Amino acid sequence: MKKLQGAGLRGQSAGQTSLSTVEQEGSLRYLGFSIEDLASHASFEEVAYLLLLGELPNRNNLEQFEKELLELRTMPDSLVKVVESIPAEAHPMEVIRTIISYMGVIEPEKSFDDQLSVTKRLLGVTTTAIVYWYKYSHEGVRIDQGTGEKSVAAHFLKLLRQEEIDDLHKKTLDVSLTLYAEHEFNASTFTGRVCASTLSDLHSCLTAAVGSLRGPLHGGANEEAMKMLEEIESVDEVKTFIDKKLENKEKIMGFGHAVYSVKDPRSDIIKEYSSELSIGHEDKKLHDSAVIMEAYLKEKKGLFPNTDFFHAPAYHYLGIPTKLFTPLFAIARIIGWSAHAYEQRGNNRIIRPSADYIGPGDRSWIDIESR
């Protein structure tokens, strides 16, 4: 019997990409630009332009791109009816999946020449629709879909909180979207590329990707990290809490990574924003507990936090409900998923791997009376 190599395709290359590179030692680059530089200097809209079109925009390009995104945020009336019909009990990722899939029905991609327009439309309308669903299903209010904010981050926060948003909050979410925008051949992106390799439409590719992100082993770690941190009543309990988790062999959410072996470069970036947001906040212990947990798990088990871990307190400080954490991941990743679909379509061969057969050997047929 052939020996299986790299269960879950670990350590195996499944294709080529020019979009990003994820290195074991803790390096992440989008088209050659380090994630540290992009988080420090670029807006999410600049990063989206880079990933979708291959180069950073000049000022005129960026202003036009921002204007187009702003104009594409309003939901069609039929989508409003669909969103209002989704119950509050629905999993938010199912809501995202439904939004993208339904948009493929009412505004289909007629040819691959439409792919960039489809991506911009989905980024705009999905950001509005998920907040609209939450406000309608959980609070019973129909919100005005327009905010006048030019950035995706500011639009999301203003829709959600229905108030003016300060610059630190806008910047934090903007950086977060950049951190989540792209990450090479992760499970959801690879799912989307497999779909794209069949030359299916972009809505189908993104719907497939959302389905993979919905799984608890891929998306949702930031939500689970938040739930875990909320269990800790004081910073003095953190080490005891961790010891008990380790003793019971329970998974500690937000730590470790399938590729990174030393650190996740995105973690320190969002950690700084969490720290700044925590100052003076009534739930400051969430960040303080996270910092202690990070150090203790490094000491005890050599574990490091991935980007989801410090996203949990950061999002909480932004006033974002926990159940909307993963949808924000999906909104940002619409850009990466789309860029990968473009790349796959541009040099396509259907993705159809082989499998190592491990079933029974040759068998003879047995009539039903003799079984």
BATORVEX-211060 format. One record per residue (C-alpha): x, y, z. Coordinates in pm, 1 decimal, m for minus. Example, Ala and Ser with C-alpha at 12.3 -4.5 7.8 and 13.67 -1.06 7.14 Angstrom:
2
+----------+----------+----------+
|       c1 |       c2 |       c3 |
+----------+----------+----------+
|   1230.0 |   m450.0 |    780.0 |
|   1367.0 |   m106.0 |    714.0 |
+----------+----------+----------+
//
This chain:
371
+----------+----------+----------+
|       c1 |       c2 |       c3 |
+----------+----------+----------+
|      0.0 |      0.0 |      0.0 |
|    128.5 |    345.6 |    m90.3 |
|    215.3 |    551.6 |    216.8 |
|     13.5 |    872.0 |    255.1 |
|    223.9 |   1186.9 |    248.2 |
|    123.1 |   1513.9 |    411.0 |
|   m224.6 |   1444.8 |    547.3 |
|   m453.9 |   1734.4 |    465.0 |
|   m204.2 |   1828.3 |    189.2 |
|     27.6 |   1969.2 |    455.7 |
|    359.8 |   2071.1 |    306.0 |
|    251.0 |   1996.1 |    m49.7 |
|    224.6 |   2253.9 |   m324.7 |
|   m112.3 |   2254.6 |   m502.1 |
|    m31.6 |   2517.7 |   m762.2 |
|    128.3 |   2854.8 |   m825.2 |
|     23.1 |   3207.0 |   m726.7 |
|    168.3 |   3554.6 |   m759.9 |
|    m71.3 |   3704.0 |   m503.9 |
|     87.0 |   3626.5 |   m168.6 |
|    356.7 |   3428.6 |     m0.2 |
|    325.5 |   3276.7 |    346.7 |
|    655.4 |   3169.7 |    500.5 |
|    694.2 |   2933.7 |    795.5 |
|    921.8 |   3168.6 |    986.6 |
|    649.1 |   3432.3 |   1006.8 |
|    652.3 |   3636.6 |    686.8 |
|    349.8 |   3739.6 |    481.7 |
|    366.5 |   3944.8 |    162.0 |
|    100.7 |   4055.8 |    m85.0 |
|    254.6 |   4081.3 |   m435.2 |
|    592.0 |   4147.1 |   m273.7 |
|    477.6 |   4403.2 |    m13.6 |
|    520.7 |   4300.4 |    350.3 |
|    205.5 |   4286.8 |    561.4 |
|    377.4 |   4521.9 |    807.5 |
|    424.7 |   4789.6 |    540.3 |
|     72.7 |   4751.8 |    406.9 |
|    m83.9 |   4769.1 |    753.2 |
|    121.4 |   5077.8 |    838.5 |
|     86.1 |   5274.9 |    516.6 |
|   m199.2 |   5147.3 |    297.8 |
|   m575.0 |   5169.5 |    331.9 |
|   m779.2 |   4853.1 |    279.6 |
|   m901.5 |   5001.2 |    m48.5 |
|   m541.0 |   5039.4 |   m169.3 |
|   m472.1 |   4677.3 |    m71.7 |
|   m787.9 |   4562.0 |   m250.0 |
|   m679.4 |   4748.1 |   m565.1 |
|   m332.3 |   4592.1 |   m539.4 |
|   m466.1 |   4237.6 |   m509.6 |
|   m729.8 |   4273.8 |   m780.2 |
|   m526.0 |   4472.3 |  m1034.8 |
|   m166.3 |   4381.9 |   m954.2 |
|    m23.0 |   4724.0 |   m863.1 |
|    m80.9 |   4994.7 |   m604.2 |
|   m311.9 |   5270.8 |   m730.8 |
|   m206.5 |   5629.7 |   m787.0 |
|   m421.5 |   5898.6 |   m626.5 |
|   m663.9 |   5926.8 |   m917.5 |
|   m700.1 |   5548.8 |   m943.1 |
|   m770.1 |   5522.8 |   m570.7 |
|  m1025.3 |   5802.7 |   m564.4 |
|  m1212.0 |   5646.0 |   m856.5 |
|  m1199.8 |   5302.0 |   m693.7 |
|  m1332.2 |   5440.2 |   m363.1 |
|  m1609.0 |   5626.4 |   m547.0 |
|  m1717.2 |   5311.2 |   m728.7 |
|  m1725.6 |   5108.3 |   m406.4 |
|  m1931.9 |   5376.0 |   m232.8 |
|  m2184.8 |   5376.1 |   m516.4 |
|  m2219.1 |   4996.0 |   m509.4 |
|  m2322.3 |   4955.6 |   m143.5 |
|  m2699.1 |   4983.9 |   m169.9 |
|  m2893.8 |   4656.9 |   m175.6 |
|  m3143.3 |   4583.6 |   m454.0 |
|  m3501.2 |   4580.8 |   m320.5 |
|  m3536.6 |   4207.2 |   m375.0 |
|  m3222.9 |   4141.3 |   m168.0 |
|  m3365.5 |   4355.9 |    112.7 |
|  m3669.4 |   4124.4 |    119.3 |
|  m3447.4 |   3815.9 |    128.2 |
|  m3230.5 |   3956.6 |    408.3 |
|  m3535.8 |   4056.3 |    613.5 |
|  m3666.7 |   3700.1 |    582.2 |
|  m3356.1 |   3543.9 |    741.1 |
|  m3414.5 |   3475.0 |   1113.8 |
|  m3188.9 |   3600.0 |   1390.7 |
|  m3101.8 |   3238.6 |   1475.6 |
|  m2929.6 |   3185.5 |   1140.5 |
|  m2553.6 |   3142.5 |   1145.9 |
|  m2408.2 |   3473.0 |   1017.5 |
|  m2189.3 |   3289.7 |    767.4 |
|  m2503.4 |   3134.0 |    622.8 |
|  m2632.1 |   3488.1 |    581.1 |
|  m2314.0 |   3589.1 |    394.1 |
|  m2344.2 |   3278.1 |    177.1 |
|  m2706.7 |   3359.8 |     96.1 |
|  m2629.0 |   3723.4 |      8.8 |
|  m2354.7 |   3629.7 |   m238.3 |
|  m2551.5 |   3344.1 |   m390.9 |
|  m2865.9 |   3554.0 |   m435.6 |
|  m2669.2 |   3835.3 |   m596.6 |
|  m2555.8 |   3576.6 |   m851.6 |
|  m2922.9 |   3518.6 |   m937.0 |
|  m3032.5 |   3880.4 |   m976.9 |
|  m2704.0 |   4031.1 |  m1102.1 |
|  m2523.7 |   3740.5 |  m1273.0 |
|  m2172.9 |   3752.3 |  m1412.2 |
|  m2243.4 |   3743.6 |  m1785.6 |
|  m1882.1 |   3694.4 |  m1890.2 |
|  m1538.5 |   3691.6 |  m1734.1 |
|  m1500.7 |   4051.1 |  m1850.0 |
|  m1744.7 |   4135.2 |  m1567.5 |
|  m1536.3 |   3980.0 |  m1289.6 |
|  m1389.0 |   4301.0 |  m1147.5 |
|  m1729.5 |   4470.9 |  m1148.4 |
|  m1880.9 |   4169.5 |   m971.1 |
|  m1614.9 |   4178.1 |   m700.7 |
|  m1664.1 |   4549.2 |   m633.8 |
|  m2040.7 |   4503.3 |   m619.0 |
|  m2015.6 |   4209.3 |   m378.9 |
|  m1772.9 |   4390.2 |   m149.4 |
|  m2004.9 |   4690.3 |   m131.6 |
|  m2339.4 |   4517.5 |    m98.7 |
|  m2226.4 |   4238.5 |    137.7 |
|  m2083.7 |   4491.2 |    384.3 |
|  m2420.3 |   4668.6 |    393.7 |
|  m2637.9 |   4357.5 |    388.6 |
|  m2480.4 |   4173.9 |    683.7 |
|  m2518.6 |   4479.0 |    908.1 |
|  m2873.3 |   4539.8 |    780.2 |
|  m2963.3 |   4176.9 |    862.7 |
|  m2817.6 |   4204.9 |   1211.9 |
|  m2993.7 |   4533.3 |   1293.1 |
|  m3326.7 |   4412.6 |   1152.7 |
|  m3326.8 |   4059.4 |   1296.1 |
|  m3174.8 |   4139.6 |   1635.1 |
|  m3294.8 |   4493.5 |   1705.6 |
|  m3604.6 |   4519.3 |   1487.1 |
|  m3492.8 |   4832.1 |   1301.6 |
|  m3454.9 |   4912.1 |    932.5 |
|  m3143.2 |   5122.6 |    890.1 |
|  m3061.4 |   5374.4 |    618.9 |
|  m2812.5 |   5195.1 |    393.3 |
|  m2608.0 |   5505.8 |    315.8 |
|  m2343.3 |   5650.9 |    546.2 |
|  m2137.9 |   5876.1 |    318.2 |
|  m1820.6 |   5716.8 |    454.0 |
|  m1567.2 |   5645.6 |    179.6 |
|  m1395.6 |   5348.1 |    343.4 |
|  m1542.1 |   5001.2 |    386.7 |
|  m1434.6 |   4998.3 |    752.0 |
|  m1595.7 |   5330.9 |    841.4 |
|  m1913.1 |   5239.3 |    649.7 |
|  m1947.4 |   4911.0 |    839.3 |
|  m1895.1 |   5070.2 |   1181.2 |
|  m2126.3 |   5364.8 |   1117.4 |
|  m2403.1 |   5137.9 |    989.0 |
|  m2363.7 |   4912.5 |   1291.0 |
|  m2332.1 |   5172.9 |   1563.5 |
|  m2543.4 |   5448.9 |   1406.9 |
|  m2308.0 |   5720.7 |   1528.6 |
|  m1997.0 |   5907.0 |   1421.1 |
|  m1686.2 |   5688.0 |   1443.4 |
|  m1355.0 |   5815.4 |   1574.9 |
|  m1036.2 |   5781.7 |   1373.3 |
|   m873.2 |   5511.5 |   1588.7 |
|  m1176.7 |   5285.4 |   1548.0 |
|  m1185.3 |   5341.9 |   1172.1 |
|   m813.2 |   5272.8 |   1142.0 |
|   m829.3 |   4957.0 |   1353.7 |
|  m1098.0 |   4796.5 |   1140.4 |
|   m930.2 |   4916.4 |    820.6 |
|   m603.9 |   4747.1 |    924.0 |
|   m796.2 |   4436.0 |   1027.2 |
|   m949.8 |   4406.7 |    680.6 |
|   m602.0 |   4433.1 |    528.7 |
|   m476.2 |   4153.9 |    756.1 |
|   m763.6 |   3927.4 |    655.7 |
|   m771.0 |   4013.7 |    283.1 |
|   m547.1 |   3736.5 |    149.0 |
|   m353.1 |   3433.3 |    271.9 |
|   m237.6 |   3213.8 |    m14.8 |
|   m388.9 |   2860.2 |    m50.1 |
|   m586.7 |   2838.7 |    274.1 |
|   m889.0 |   2606.0 |    278.7 |
|  m1150.4 |   2856.3 |    162.2 |
|   m929.6 |   3008.3 |   m107.2 |
|   m838.1 |   2666.1 |   m241.5 |
|  m1206.6 |   2572.9 |   m244.2 |
|  m1278.0 |   2884.2 |   m447.6 |
|   m994.8 |   2806.2 |   m689.4 |
|  m1120.8 |   2451.2 |   m743.9 |
|  m1460.0 |   2599.2 |   m834.2 |
|  m1295.4 |   2861.1 |  m1057.5 |
|  m1100.7 |   2587.1 |  m1236.7 |
|  m1430.5 |   2446.6 |  m1365.5 |
|  m1488.9 |   2791.8 |  m1522.2 |
|  m1791.3 |   2847.4 |  m1302.2 |
|  m1919.4 |   3199.2 |  m1232.2 |
|  m1757.6 |   3419.4 |   m969.1 |
|  m2062.4 |   3413.1 |   m739.3 |
|  m2038.1 |   3033.5 |   m725.9 |
|  m1663.8 |   3048.9 |   m654.3 |
|  m1717.0 |   3287.1 |   m363.4 |
|  m2017.7 |   3097.2 |   m231.8 |
|  m1806.9 |   2780.9 |   m226.4 |
|  m1528.9 |   2967.0 |    m43.4 |
|  m1774.1 |   3100.2 |    216.5 |
|  m1895.0 |   2744.8 |    273.6 |
|  m1541.0 |   2640.5 |    363.7 |
|  m1483.6 |   2943.7 |    584.6 |
|  m1805.5 |   2862.5 |    769.9 |
|  m1647.2 |   2541.5 |    904.6 |
|  m1519.7 |   2568.6 |   1264.8 |
|  m1171.1 |   2446.0 |   1174.1 |
|  m1118.9 |   2742.7 |    940.4 |
|  m1325.6 |   3051.6 |   1021.9 |
|  m1465.4 |   3137.9 |   1360.8 |
|  m1146.8 |   3123.0 |   1568.8 |
|  m1182.6 |   3492.2 |   1659.1 |
|  m1535.0 |   3425.5 |   1789.4 |
|  m1418.7 |   3124.7 |   1989.7 |
|  m1123.6 |   3320.5 |   2129.4 |
|  m1366.5 |   3589.6 |   2244.4 |
|  m1588.8 |   3335.6 |   2419.0 |
|  m1283.0 |   3188.9 |   2590.0 |
|  m1156.0 |   3526.8 |   2711.7 |
|  m1500.6 |   3611.8 |   2846.7 |
|  m1485.6 |   3303.3 |   3069.4 |
|  m1194.2 |   3456.0 |   3262.0 |
|  m1316.3 |   3685.7 |   3539.4 |
|   m981.0 |   3842.7 |   3630.1 |
|   m622.7 |   3850.8 |   3506.8 |
|   m519.8 |   3657.2 |   3818.7 |
|   m710.6 |   3353.6 |   3689.0 |
|   m546.0 |   3329.5 |   3347.8 |
|   m268.9 |   3081.8 |   3429.3 |
|   m499.2 |   2855.2 |   3630.3 |
|   m750.2 |   2868.9 |   3342.9 |
|   m482.6 |   2764.8 |   3093.2 |
|   m347.6 |   2489.3 |   3317.3 |
|   m694.8 |   2339.7 |   3343.4 |
|   m742.8 |   2357.2 |   2967.1 |
|   m410.1 |   2182.3 |   2910.1 |
|   m481.3 |   1920.7 |   3175.5 |
|   m813.8 |   1837.1 |   3011.0 |
|   m650.3 |   1835.5 |   2665.0 |
|   m891.8 |   2105.4 |   2544.9 |
|   m813.8 |   2310.7 |   2237.0 |
|   m712.0 |   2670.1 |   2310.0 |
|   m860.2 |   2880.9 |   2035.3 |
|   m651.8 |   3137.7 |   1851.5 |
|   m314.3 |   2966.5 |   1893.7 |
|    m93.3 |   2786.2 |   1642.6 |
|   m115.7 |   2783.0 |   1265.0 |
|   m113.3 |   2533.3 |    978.3 |
|    182.4 |   2704.5 |    806.2 |
|    356.7 |   2946.1 |   1042.8 |
|    596.4 |   2769.2 |   1280.9 |
|    742.0 |   3064.5 |   1474.0 |
|    488.2 |   3348.2 |   1469.1 |
|    192.7 |   3486.1 |   1277.3 |
|    311.7 |   3829.6 |   1157.0 |
|    m43.9 |   3964.7 |   1164.0 |
|    m84.0 |   3899.0 |   1536.3 |
|    152.5 |   4167.0 |   1666.3 |
|     m8.7 |   4424.6 |   1437.2 |
|   m363.6 |   4377.9 |   1564.5 |
|   m230.8 |   4331.4 |   1920.7 |
|   m103.0 |   4691.5 |   1916.9 |
|   m447.3 |   4819.3 |   1819.6 |
|   m615.1 |   4604.9 |   2084.8 |
|   m378.3 |   4751.0 |   2342.4 |
|   m454.5 |   5108.9 |   2240.5 |
|   m828.9 |   5049.5 |   2231.6 |
|   m825.0 |   4883.7 |   2574.4 |
|   m697.6 |   5197.2 |   2752.2 |
|   m978.7 |   5324.8 |   2969.1 |
|  m1225.9 |   5063.3 |   2843.4 |
|  m1448.1 |   4892.4 |   3101.1 |
|  m1342.4 |   4553.5 |   2963.0 |
|   m968.7 |   4624.1 |   2966.4 |
|   m914.4 |   4287.7 |   3134.9 |
|   m988.1 |   4115.3 |   2803.6 |
|   m671.3 |   4252.8 |   2646.1 |
|   m469.7 |   4218.5 |   2965.0 |
|   m578.9 |   3854.9 |   2999.1 |
|   m489.4 |   3792.3 |   2636.0 |
|   m137.6 |   3930.5 |   2688.3 |
|    m81.3 |   3707.2 |   2991.2 |
|   m221.3 |   3406.2 |   2805.0 |
|     10.2 |   3472.9 |   2510.5 |
|    320.2 |   3480.5 |   2731.9 |
|    216.0 |   3181.0 |   2942.3 |
|    141.2 |   2954.5 |   2645.3 |
|    470.7 |   3054.0 |   2484.8 |
|    650.2 |   2957.4 |   2806.1 |
|    454.8 |   2636.8 |   2871.3 |
|    399.4 |   2494.1 |   2524.1 |
|    592.2 |   2708.8 |   2278.0 |
|    262.2 |   2819.3 |   2121.8 |
|    207.3 |   3155.3 |   1953.6 |
|   m118.3 |   3340.7 |   1880.1 |
|   m250.5 |   3360.0 |   1528.9 |
|   m419.6 |   3670.5 |   1393.5 |
|   m762.4 |   3569.4 |   1526.4 |
|   m660.4 |   3582.5 |   1893.0 |
|   m604.8 |   3957.0 |   1945.4 |
|   m874.5 |   4030.7 |   1690.0 |
|  m1123.8 |   3915.0 |   1952.1 |
|  m1066.3 |   4193.5 |   2208.8 |
|   m999.3 |   4448.4 |   1932.1 |
|  m1336.0 |   4381.5 |   1767.5 |
|  m1508.9 |   4387.0 |   2105.4 |
|  m1364.4 |   4730.7 |   2178.4 |
|  m1497.6 |   4848.1 |   1840.9 |
|  m1848.3 |   4755.8 |   1955.0 |
|  m1881.4 |   4469.1 |   1708.5 |
|  m2107.2 |   4181.9 |   1825.2 |
|  m1919.1 |   3853.2 |   1850.7 |
|  m2137.7 |   3682.3 |   1590.8 |
|  m2023.9 |   3936.0 |   1328.6 |
|  m1652.8 |   3864.4 |   1378.3 |
|  m1627.3 |   3591.8 |   1111.9 |
|  m1846.7 |   3775.8 |    858.6 |
|  m1591.8 |   4058.5 |    872.0 |
|  m1321.8 |   3804.0 |    790.3 |
|  m1533.3 |   3697.9 |    489.8 |
|  m1592.0 |   4055.9 |    372.0 |
|  m1217.5 |   4120.8 |    366.0 |
|  m1145.0 |   3786.0 |    201.6 |
|  m1387.9 |   3857.4 |    m84.7 |
|  m1087.3 |   4041.0 |   m226.5 |
|   m843.3 |   3751.8 |   m191.7 |
|  m1093.1 |   3491.6 |   m311.9 |
|  m1175.3 |   3701.2 |   m617.5 |
|   m811.1 |   3766.3 |   m701.5 |
|   m740.9 |   3393.2 |   m687.2 |
|  m1039.8 |   3321.2 |   m911.0 |
|   m905.7 |   3572.9 |  m1164.7 |
|   m562.2 |   3412.4 |  m1147.7 |
|   m699.2 |   3059.8 |  m1187.5 |
|   m913.8 |   3160.9 |  m1484.0 |
|   m621.7 |   3340.7 |  m1647.6 |
|   m408.3 |   3026.6 |  m1674.0 |
|   m655.5 |   2750.8 |  m1617.9 |
|   m647.7 |   2377.0 |  m1597.9 |
|   m921.5 |   2202.9 |  m1403.6 |
|   m802.2 |   2100.7 |  m1057.5 |
|   m851.3 |   1727.6 |  m1037.0 |
|   m602.4 |   1554.9 |   m803.3 |
|   m560.3 |   1181.0 |   m769.4 |
|   m621.8 |    987.1 |   m448.4 |
|   m442.5 |    701.0 |   m275.1 |
|   m687.5 |    410.0 |   m267.1 |
|   m697.3 |    234.2 |     72.5 |
|  m1008.5 |     18.5 |     29.1 |
|  m1043.9 |   m360.2 |    m15.7 |
|   m865.2 |   m550.9 |   m292.2 |
|  m1042.3 |   m716.1 |   m586.4 |
|  m1369.0 |   m882.0 |   m484.7 |
|  m1613.7 |  m1114.7 |   m659.5 |
|  m1981.6 |  m1033.0 |   m688.6 |
|  m2217.2 |  m1213.3 |   m446.1 |
|  m2583.9 |  m1249.0 |   m536.2 |
|  m2821.1 |  m1100.4 |   m281.0 |
|  m2961.0 |  m1443.4 |   m184.2 |
|  m2614.9 |  m1557.7 |    m78.9 |
|  m2511.4 |  m1258.9 |    132.6 |
+----------+----------+----------+
//
